Amino acid sequence: MMWPLVLRFLRSNAPYITLPFAAVVGIIGYNLESLLSDRYTPYNKAVQDQRFERQEDEILKDPTNVQKLKYQENVLGKNVSPSLSKD
């Protein structure tokens, strides 16, 4: 006979009951994760520094060593009918 009163009390005070429970579960999960996982992140240079070094390497290459220019066929010439191909 007391159950409806208990359930009504729990329903009306649900935030006050669930908040401490959720906090305890969160604290336990946080500490458990810190024990089980490896938080080490390897050091990488900043992306801007990597880009600067890459550009610097391209600038320092020998400017006299240039690839021979060739005629590059355009996209429209790739898929032509056999009667129009230059074979």
PDB file as gemmi writes it, atoms N, CA and C in Angstrom:
CRYST1    1.000    1.000    1.000  90.00  90.00  90.00 P 1                      
ATOM      1  N   MET A   1       0.800  -1.187   0.000  1.00  0.00           N  
ATOM      2  CA  MET A   1       0.000   0.000   0.000  1.00  0.00           C  
ATOM      3  C   MET A   1       0.854   1.267   0.000  1.00  0.00           C  
ATOM      4  N   MET A   2       2.101   1.116   0.376  1.00  0.00           N  
ATOM      5  CA  MET A   2       3.014   2.242   0.431  1.00  0.00           C  
ATOM      6  C   MET A   2       3.685   2.518  -0.917  1.00  0.00           C  
ATOM      7  N   TRP A   3       3.638   1.542  -1.821  1.00  0.00           N  
ATOM      8  CA  TRP A   3       4.354   1.664  -3.088  1.00  0.00           C  
ATOM      9  C   TRP A   3       3.927   2.870  -3.920  1.00  0.00           C  
ATOM     10  N   PRO A   4       2.659   3.175  -4.031  1.00  0.00           N  
ATOM     11  CA  PRO A   4       2.301   4.360  -4.821  1.00  0.00           C  
ATOM     12  C   PRO A   4       2.902   5.649  -4.264  1.00  0.00           C  
ATOM     13  N   LEU A   5       2.985   5.765  -2.948  1.00  0.00           N  
ATOM     14  CA  LEU A   5       3.596   6.959  -2.363  1.00  0.00           C  
ATOM     15  C   LEU A   5       5.100   7.012  -2.634  1.00  0.00           C  
ATOM     16  N   VAL A   6       5.763   5.856  -2.550  1.00  0.00           N  
ATOM     17  CA  VAL A   6       7.204   5.792  -2.801  1.00  0.00           C  
ATOM     18  C   VAL A   6       7.482   6.137  -4.257  1.00  0.00           C  
ATOM     19  N   LEU A   7       6.704   5.572  -5.176  1.00  0.00           N  
ATOM     20  CA  LEU A   7       6.896   5.844  -6.599  1.00  0.00           C  
ATOM     21  C   LEU A   7       6.617   7.309  -6.928  1.00  0.00           C  
ATOM     22  N   ARG A   8       5.604   7.892  -6.303  1.00  0.00           N  
ATOM     23  CA  ARG A   8       5.312   9.301  -6.531  1.00  0.00           C  
ATOM     24  C   ARG A   8       6.459  10.176  -6.023  1.00  0.00           C  
ATOM     25  N   PHE A   9       7.027   9.825  -4.869  1.00  0.00           N  
ATOM     26  CA  PHE A   9       8.165  10.565  -4.337  1.00  0.00           C  
ATOM     27  C   PHE A   9       9.374  10.460  -5.277  1.00  0.00           C  
ATOM     28  N   LEU A  10       9.651   9.237  -5.762  1.00  0.00           N  
ATOM     29  CA  LEU A  10      10.777   9.041  -6.675  1.00  0.00           C  
ATOM     30  C   LEU A  10      10.568   9.788  -7.992  1.00  0.00           C  
ATOM     31  N   ARG A  11       9.350   9.792  -8.501  1.00  0.00           N  
ATOM     32  CA  ARG A  11       9.048  10.469  -9.758  1.00  0.00           C  
ATOM     33  C   ARG A  11       9.207  11.978  -9.620  1.00  0.00           C  
ATOM     34  N   SER A  12       8.768  12.531  -8.518  1.00  0.00           N  
ATOM     35  CA  SER A  12       8.847  13.984  -8.344  1.00  0.00           C  
ATOM     36  C   SER A  12      10.264  14.443  -8.027  1.00  0.00           C  
ATOM     37  N   ASN A  13      11.082  13.581  -7.450  1.00  0.00           N  
ATOM     38  CA  ASN A  13      12.451  13.945  -7.087  1.00  0.00           C  
ATOM     39  C   ASN A  13      13.490  13.215  -7.942  1.00  0.00           C  
ATOM     40  N   ALA A  14      13.142  12.846  -9.152  1.00  0.00           N  
ATOM     41  CA  ALA A  14      14.046  12.069 -10.007  1.00  0.00           C  
ATOM     42  C   ALA A  14      15.363  12.797 -10.295  1.00  0.00           C  
ATOM     43  N   PRO A  15      15.354  14.107 -10.600  1.00  0.00           N  
ATOM     44  CA  PRO A  15      16.645  14.763 -10.863  1.00  0.00           C  
ATOM     45  C   PRO A  15      17.579  14.749  -9.653  1.00  0.00           C  
ATOM     46  N   TYR A  16      17.031  14.873  -8.481  1.00  0.00           N  
ATOM     47  CA  TYR A  16      17.857  14.898  -7.278  1.00  0.00           C  
ATOM     48  C   TYR A  16      18.415  13.519  -6.954  1.00  0.00           C  
ATOM     49  N   ILE A  17      17.768  12.490  -7.456  1.00  0.00           N  
ATOM     50  CA  ILE A  17      18.229  11.125  -7.196  1.00  0.00           C  
ATOM     51  C   ILE A  17      19.212  10.689  -8.283  1.00  0.00           C  
ATOM     52  N   THR A  18      18.909  11.012  -9.538  1.00  0.00           N  
ATOM     53  CA  THR A  18      19.753  10.522 -10.632  1.00  0.00           C  
ATOM     54  C   THR A  18      21.051  11.311 -10.791  1.00  0.00           C  
ATOM     55  N   LEU A  19      21.076  12.578 -10.428  1.00  0.00           N  
ATOM     56  CA  LEU A  19      22.298  13.368 -10.598  1.00  0.00           C  
ATOM     57  C   LEU A  19      23.462  12.816  -9.784  1.00  0.00           C  
ATOM     58  N   PRO A  20      23.321  12.548  -8.496  1.00  0.00           N  
ATOM     59  CA  PRO A  20      24.460  11.972  -7.761  1.00  0.00           C  
ATOM     60  C   PRO A  20      24.857  10.591  -8.289  1.00  0.00           C  
ATOM     61  N   PHE A  21      23.874   9.801  -8.697  1.00  0.00           N  
ATOM     62  CA  PHE A  21      24.169   8.483  -9.243  1.00  0.00           C  
ATOM     63  C   PHE A  21      24.984   8.616 -10.545  1.00  0.00           C  
ATOM     64  N   ALA A  22      24.581   9.529 -11.425  1.00  0.00           N  
ATOM     65  CA  ALA A  22      25.304   9.742 -12.672  1.00  0.00           C  
ATOM     66  C   ALA A  22      26.705  10.288 -12.407  1.00  0.00           C  
ATOM     67  N   ALA A  23      26.856  11.146 -11.402  1.00  0.00           N  
ATOM     68  CA  ALA A  23      28.172  11.690 -11.069  1.00  0.00           C  
ATOM     69  C   ALA A  23      29.103  10.574 -10.576  1.00  0.00           C  
ATOM     70  N   VAL A  24      28.600   9.685  -9.740  1.00  0.00           N  
ATOM     71  CA  VAL A  24      29.422   8.581  -9.234  1.00  0.00           C  
ATOM     72  C   VAL A  24      29.838   7.664 -10.383  1.00  0.00           C  
ATOM     73  N   VAL A  25      28.901   7.335 -11.274  1.00  0.00           N  
ATOM     74  CA  VAL A  25      29.223   6.476 -12.412  1.00  0.00           C  
ATOM     75  C   VAL A  25      30.250   7.172 -13.318  1.00  0.00           C  
ATOM     76  N   GLY A  26      30.121   8.480 -13.524  1.00  0.00           N  
ATOM     77  CA  GLY A  26      31.066   9.223 -14.348  1.00  0.00           C  
ATOM     78  C   GLY A  26      32.458   9.261 -13.761  1.00  0.00           C  
ATOM     79  N   ILE A  27      32.553   9.461 -12.469  1.00  0.00           N  
ATOM     80  CA  ILE A  27      33.861   9.502 -11.803  1.00  0.00           C  
ATOM     81  C   ILE A  27      34.536   8.144 -11.882  1.00  0.00           C  
ATOM     82  N   ILE A  28      33.771   7.090 -11.641  1.00  0.00           N  
ATOM     83  CA  ILE A  28      34.337   5.739 -11.730  1.00  0.00           C  
ATOM     84  C   ILE A  28      34.801   5.455 -13.161  1.00  0.00           C  
ATOM     85  N   GLY A  29      33.992   5.807 -14.155  1.00  0.00           N  
ATOM     86  CA  GLY A  29      34.362   5.575 -15.547  1.00  0.00           C  
ATOM     87  C   GLY A  29      35.582   6.372 -15.960  1.00  0.00           C  
ATOM     88  N   TYR A  30      35.674   7.608 -15.530  1.00  0.00           N  
ATOM     89  CA  TYR A  30      36.826   8.453 -15.857  1.00  0.00           C  
ATOM     90  C   TYR A  30      38.106   7.857 -15.288  1.00  0.00           C  
ATOM     91  N   ASN A  31      38.077   7.458 -14.023  1.00  0.00           N  
ATOM     92  CA  ASN A  31      39.270   6.893 -13.396  1.00  0.00           C  
ATOM     93  C   ASN A  31      39.624   5.536 -13.996  1.00  0.00           C  
ATOM     94  N   LEU A  32      38.625   4.742 -14.329  1.00  0.00           N  
ATOM     95  CA  LEU A  32      38.875   3.448 -14.944  1.00  0.00           C  
ATOM     96  C   LEU A  32      39.506   3.626 -16.328  1.00  0.00           C  
ATOM     97  N   GLU A  33      39.030   4.595 -17.071  1.00  0.00           N  
ATOM     98  CA  GLU A  33      39.602   4.863 -18.391  1.00  0.00           C  
ATOM     99  C   GLU A  33      41.038   5.347 -18.276  1.00  0.00           C  
ATOM    100  N   SER A  34      41.339   6.176 -17.293  1.00  0.00           N  
ATOM    101  CA  SER A  34      42.709   6.659 -17.127  1.00  0.00           C  
ATOM    102  C   SER A  34      43.652   5.527 -16.727  1.00  0.00           C  
ATOM    103  N   LEU A  35      43.142   4.517 -16.034  1.00  0.00           N  
ATOM    104  CA  LEU A  35      43.990   3.382 -15.674  1.00  0.00           C  
ATOM    105  C   LEU A  35      44.222   2.450 -16.861  1.00  0.00           C  
ATOM    106  N   LEU A  36      43.220   2.274 -17.703  1.00  0.00           N  
ATOM    107  CA  LEU A  36      43.302   1.285 -18.771  1.00  0.00           C  
ATOM    108  C   LEU A  36      43.872   1.823 -20.077  1.00  0.00           C  
ATOM    109  N   SER A  37      43.695   3.093 -20.354  1.00  0.00           N  
ATOM    110  CA  SER A  37      44.118   3.598 -21.663  1.00  0.00           C  
ATOM    111  C   SER A  37      45.466   4.300 -21.570  1.00  0.00           C  
ATOM    112  N   ASP A  38      46.103   4.396 -22.746  1.00  0.00           N  
ATOM    113  CA  ASP A  38      47.387   5.083 -22.849  1.00  0.00           C  
ATOM    114  C   ASP A  38      47.114   6.483 -23.383  1.00  0.00           C  
ATOM    115  N   ARG A  39      47.430   7.486 -22.616  1.00  0.00           N  
ATOM    116  CA  ARG A  39      47.133   8.860 -23.011  1.00  0.00           C  
ATOM    117  C   ARG A  39      48.281   9.509 -23.768  1.00  0.00           C  
ATOM    118  N   TYR A  40      49.323   8.763 -24.092  1.00  0.00           N  
ATOM    119  CA  TYR A  40      50.485   9.337 -24.757  1.00  0.00           C  
ATOM    120  C   TYR A  40      50.147   9.672 -26.204  1.00  0.00           C  
ATOM    121  N   THR A  41      50.386  10.894 -26.600  1.00  0.00           N  
ATOM    122  CA  THR A  41      50.210  11.334 -27.976  1.00  0.00           C  
ATOM    123  C   THR A  41      51.573  11.733 -28.513  1.00  0.00           C  
ATOM    124  N   PRO A  42      52.024  11.097 -29.604  1.00  0.00           N  
ATOM    125  CA  PRO A  42      53.358  11.440 -30.118  1.00  0.00           C  
ATOM    126  C   PRO A  42      53.403  12.871 -30.632  1.00  0.00           C  
ATOM    127  N   TYR A  43      54.585  13.445 -30.551  1.00  0.00           N  
ATOM    128  CA  TYR A  43      54.774  14.831 -30.961  1.00  0.00           C  
ATOM    129  C   TYR A  43      54.852  14.909 -32.479  1.00  0.00           C  
ATOM    130  N   ASN A  44      54.112  15.827 -33.062  1.00  0.00           N  
ATOM    131  CA  ASN A  44      54.203  16.138 -34.483  1.00  0.00           C  
ATOM    132  C   ASN A  44      54.429  17.627 -34.624  1.00  0.00           C  
ATOM    133  N   LYS A  45      55.178  17.997 -35.661  1.00  0.00           N  
ATOM    134  CA  LYS A  45      55.359  19.420 -35.917  1.00  0.00           C  
ATOM    135  C   LYS A  45      54.032  20.013 -36.347  1.00  0.00           C  
ATOM    136  N   ALA A  46      53.918  21.313 -36.198  1.00  0.00           N  
ATOM    137  CA  ALA A  46      52.704  21.989 -36.626  1.00  0.00           C  
ATOM    138  C   ALA A  46      52.568  21.868 -38.138  1.00  0.00           C  
ATOM    139  N   VAL A  47      51.345  21.848 -38.610  1.00  0.00           N  
ATOM    140  CA  VAL A  47      51.069  21.689 -40.039  1.00  0.00           C  
ATOM    141  C   VAL A  47      51.684  22.842 -40.823  1.00  0.00           C  
ATOM    142  N   GLN A  48      51.649  24.035 -40.265  1.00  0.00           N  
ATOM    143  CA  GLN A  48      52.232  25.187 -40.946  1.00  0.00           C  
ATOM    144  C   GLN A  48      53.744  25.017 -41.114  1.00  0.00           C  
ATOM    145  N   ASP A  49      54.410  24.463 -40.088  1.00  0.00           N  
ATOM    146  CA  ASP A  49      55.849  24.235 -40.180  1.00  0.00           C  
ATOM    147  C   ASP A  49      56.169  23.162 -41.223  1.00  0.00           C  
ATOM    148  N   GLN A  50      55.363  22.103 -41.263  1.00  0.00           N  
ATOM    149  CA  GLN A  50      55.573  21.054 -42.263  1.00  0.00           C  
ATOM    150  C   GLN A  50      55.395  21.613 -43.669  1.00  0.00           C  
ATOM    151  N   ARG A  51      54.393  22.448 -43.861  1.00  0.00           N  
ATOM    152  CA  ARG A  51      54.136  23.052 -45.169  1.00  0.00           C  
ATOM    153  C   ARG A  51      55.290  23.964 -45.564  1.00  0.00           C  
ATOM    154  N   PHE A  52      55.780  24.757 -44.617  1.00  0.00           N  
ATOM    155  CA  PHE A  52      56.897  25.664 -44.893  1.00  0.00           C  
ATOM    156  C   PHE A  52      58.134  24.871 -45.312  1.00  0.00           C  
ATOM    157  N   GLU A  53      58.430  23.772 -44.625  1.00  0.00           N  
ATOM    158  CA  GLU A  53      59.591  22.962 -44.966  1.00  0.00           C  
ATOM    159  C   GLU A  53      59.430  22.330 -46.353  1.00  0.00           C  
ATOM    160  N   ARG A  54      58.228  21.881 -46.672  1.00  0.00           N  
ATOM    161  CA  ARG A  54      57.974  21.288 -47.978  1.00  0.00           C  
ATOM    162  C   ARG A  54      58.177  22.320 -49.093  1.00  0.00           C  
ATOM    163  N   GLN A  55      57.664  23.526 -48.871  1.00  0.00           N  
ATOM    164  CA  GLN A  55      57.836  24.585 -49.865  1.00  0.00           C  
ATOM    165  C   GLN A  55      59.309  24.978 -49.989  1.00  0.00           C  
ATOM    166  N   GLU A  56      60.011  25.008 -48.876  1.00  0.00           N  
ATOM    167  CA  GLU A  56      61.425  25.350 -48.882  1.00  0.00           C  
ATOM    168  C   GLU A  56      62.225  24.319 -49.664  1.00  0.00           C  
ATOM    169  N   ASP A  57      61.887  23.039 -49.511  1.00  0.00           N  
ATOM    170  CA  ASP A  57      62.572  21.988 -50.266  1.00  0.00           C  
ATOM    171  C   ASP A  57      62.330  22.144 -51.765  1.00  0.00           C  
ATOM    172  N   GLU A  58      61.116  22.514 -52.136  1.00  0.00           N  
ATOM    173  CA  GLU A  58      60.810  22.697 -53.557  1.00  0.00           C  
ATOM    174  C   GLU A  58      61.568  23.881 -54.134  1.00  0.00           C  
ATOM    175  N   ILE A  59      61.736  24.929 -53.362  1.00  0.00           N  
ATOM    176  CA  ILE A  59      62.453  26.107 -53.832  1.00  0.00           C  
ATOM    177  C   ILE A  59      63.941  25.799 -53.977  1.00  0.00           C  
ATOM    178  N   LEU A  60      64.491  25.000 -53.080  1.00  0.00           N  
ATOM    179  CA  LEU A  60      65.922  24.726 -53.090  1.00  0.00           C  
ATOM    180  C   LEU A  60      66.329  23.698 -54.136  1.00  0.00           C  
ATOM    181  N   LYS A  61      65.389  23.077 -54.834  1.00  0.00           N  
ATOM    182  CA  LYS A  61      65.750  22.130 -55.886  1.00  0.00           C  
ATOM    183  C   LYS A  61      66.439  22.863 -57.027  1.00  0.00           C  
ATOM    184  N   ASP A  62      67.175  22.102 -57.824  1.00  0.00           N  
ATOM    185  CA  ASP A  62      67.923  22.679 -58.941  1.00  0.00           C  
ATOM    186  C   ASP A  62      66.962  23.216 -59.999  1.00  0.00           C  
ATOM    187  N   PRO A  63      66.965  24.516 -60.268  1.00  0.00           N  
ATOM    188  CA  PRO A  63      66.019  25.081 -61.232  1.00  0.00           C  
ATOM    189  C   PRO A  63      66.345  24.724 -62.675  1.00  0.00           C  
ATOM    190  N   THR A  64      67.556  24.232 -62.944  1.00  0.00           N  
ATOM    191  CA  THR A  64      67.894  23.864 -64.322  1.00  0.00           C  
ATOM    192  C   THR A  64      67.400  22.473 -64.687  1.00  0.00           C  
ATOM    193  N   ASN A  65      67.029  21.678 -63.704  1.00  0.00           N  
ATOM    194  CA  ASN A  65      66.547  20.326 -63.952  1.00  0.00           C  
ATOM    195  C   ASN A  65      65.031  20.371 -64.148  1.00  0.00           C  
ATOM    196  N   VAL A  66      64.619  20.622 -65.393  1.00  0.00           N  
ATOM    197  CA  VAL A  66      63.200  20.765 -65.701  1.00  0.00           C  
ATOM    198  C   VAL A  66      62.794  19.605 -66.593  1.00  0.00           C  
ATOM    199  N   GLN A  67      61.634  19.049 -66.372  1.00  0.00           N  
ATOM    200  CA  GLN A  67      61.155  17.953 -67.198  1.00  0.00           C  
ATOM    201  C   GLN A  67      60.841  18.456 -68.598  1.00  0.00           C  
ATOM    202  N   LYS A  68      61.039  17.573 -69.570  1.00  0.00           N  
ATOM    203  CA  LYS A  68      60.747  17.919 -70.950  1.00  0.00           C  
ATOM    204  C   LYS A  68      59.237  18.102 -71.106  1.00  0.00           C  
ATOM    205  N   LEU A  69      58.862  19.186 -71.789  1.00  0.00           N  
ATOM    206  CA  LEU A  69      57.452  19.438 -72.015  1.00  0.00           C  
ATOM    207  C   LEU A  69      56.951  18.545 -73.135  1.00  0.00           C  
ATOM    208  N   LYS A  70      55.832  17.872 -72.901  1.00  0.00           N  
ATOM    209  CA  LYS A  70      55.243  16.986 -73.889  1.00  0.00           C  
ATOM    210  C   LYS A  70      53.831  17.463 -74.174  1.00  0.00           C  
ATOM    211  N   TYR A  71      53.354  17.052 -75.339  1.00  0.00           N  
ATOM    212  CA  TYR A  71      51.958  17.351 -75.664  1.00  0.00           C  
ATOM    213  C   TYR A  71      51.080  16.438 -74.828  1.00  0.00           C  
ATOM    214  N   GLN A  72      50.237  17.012 -74.039  1.00  0.00           N  
ATOM    215  CA  GLN A  72      49.307  16.255 -73.213  1.00  0.00           C  
ATOM    216  C   GLN A  72      47.942  16.260 -73.884  1.00  0.00           C  
ATOM    217  N   GLU A  73      47.409  15.092 -74.117  1.00  0.00           N  
ATOM    218  CA  GLU A  73      46.098  15.006 -74.750  1.00  0.00           C  
ATOM    219  C   GLU A  73      45.048  15.475 -73.753  1.00  0.00           C  
ATOM    220  N   ASN A  74      44.086  16.262 -74.235  1.00  0.00           N  
ATOM    221  CA  ASN A  74      43.084  16.784 -73.312  1.00  0.00           C  
ATOM    222  C   ASN A  74      41.986  15.761 -73.069  1.00  0.00           C  
ATOM    223  N   VAL A  75      41.088  16.088 -72.215  1.00  0.00           N  
ATOM    224  CA  VAL A  75      40.028  15.171 -71.812  1.00  0.00           C  
ATOM    225  C   VAL A  75      39.095  14.863 -72.971  1.00  0.00           C  
ATOM    226  N   LEU A  76      38.854  15.833 -73.828  1.00  0.00           N  
ATOM    227  CA  LEU A  76      37.913  15.618 -74.921  1.00  0.00           C  
ATOM    228  C   LEU A  76      38.454  14.645 -75.960  1.00  0.00           C  
ATOM    229  N   GLY A  77      39.764  14.504 -76.052  1.00  0.00           N  
ATOM    230  CA  GLY A  77      40.343  13.600 -77.030  1.00  0.00           C  
ATOM    231  C   GLY A  77      40.471  12.172 -76.551  1.00  0.00           C  
ATOM    232  N   LYS A  78      40.125  11.897 -75.328  1.00  0.00           N  
ATOM    233  CA  LYS A  78      40.304  10.554 -74.765  1.00  0.00           C  
ATOM    234  C   LYS A  78      39.282   9.569 -75.310  1.00  0.00           C  
ATOM    235  N   ASN A  79      38.011   9.888 -75.269  1.00  0.00           N  
ATOM    236  CA  ASN A  79      36.972   8.962 -75.647  1.00  0.00           C  
ATOM    237  C   ASN A  79      36.336   9.395 -76.979  1.00  0.00           C  
ATOM    238  N   VAL A  80      37.017   9.071 -78.048  1.00  0.00           N  
ATOM    239  CA  VAL A  80      36.460   9.400 -79.370  1.00  0.00           C  
ATOM    240  C   VAL A  80      36.054   8.099 -80.060  1.00  0.00           C  
ATOM    241  N   SER A  81      35.181   8.201 -81.008  1.00  0.00           N  
ATOM    242  CA  SER A  81      34.746   7.004 -81.739  1.00  0.00           C  
ATOM    243  C   SER A  81      35.895   6.483 -82.588  1.00  0.00           C  
ATOM    244  N   PRO A  82      35.900   5.194 -82.891  1.00  0.00           N  
ATOM    245  CA  PRO A  82      37.008   4.621 -83.665  1.00  0.00           C  
ATOM    246  C   PRO A  82      37.184   5.268 -85.034  1.00  0.00           C  
ATOM    247  N   SER A  83      36.124   5.746 -85.651  1.00  0.00           N  
ATOM    248  CA  SER A  83      36.270   6.355 -86.967  1.00  0.00           C  
ATOM    249  C   SER A  83      36.962   7.710 -86.892  1.00  0.00           C  
ATOM    250  N   LEU A  84      36.936   8.367 -85.732  1.00  0.00           N  
ATOM    251  CA  LEU A  84      37.582   9.669 -85.589  1.00  0.00           C  
ATOM    252  C   LEU A  84      38.959   9.600 -84.950  1.00  0.00           C  
ATOM    253  N   SER A  85      39.364   8.436 -84.497  1.00  0.00           N  
ATOM    254  CA  SER A  85      40.669   8.342 -83.814  1.00  0.00           C  
ATOM    255  C   SER A  85      41.802   8.522 -84.802  1.00  0.00           C  
ATOM    256  N   LYS A  86      42.953   8.996 -84.334  1.00  0.00           N  
ATOM    257  CA  LYS A  86      44.091   9.344 -85.193  1.00  0.00           C  
ATOM    258  C   LYS A  86      45.028   8.183 -85.437  1.00  0.00           C  
ATOM    259  N   ASP A  87      44.897   7.090 -84.783  1.00  0.00           N  
ATOM    260  CA  ASP A  87      45.785   5.932 -84.853  1.00  0.00           C  
ATOM    261  C   ASP A  87      46.920   6.203 -85.718  1.00  0.00           C  
TER     262      ASP A  87                                                      
END                                                                             
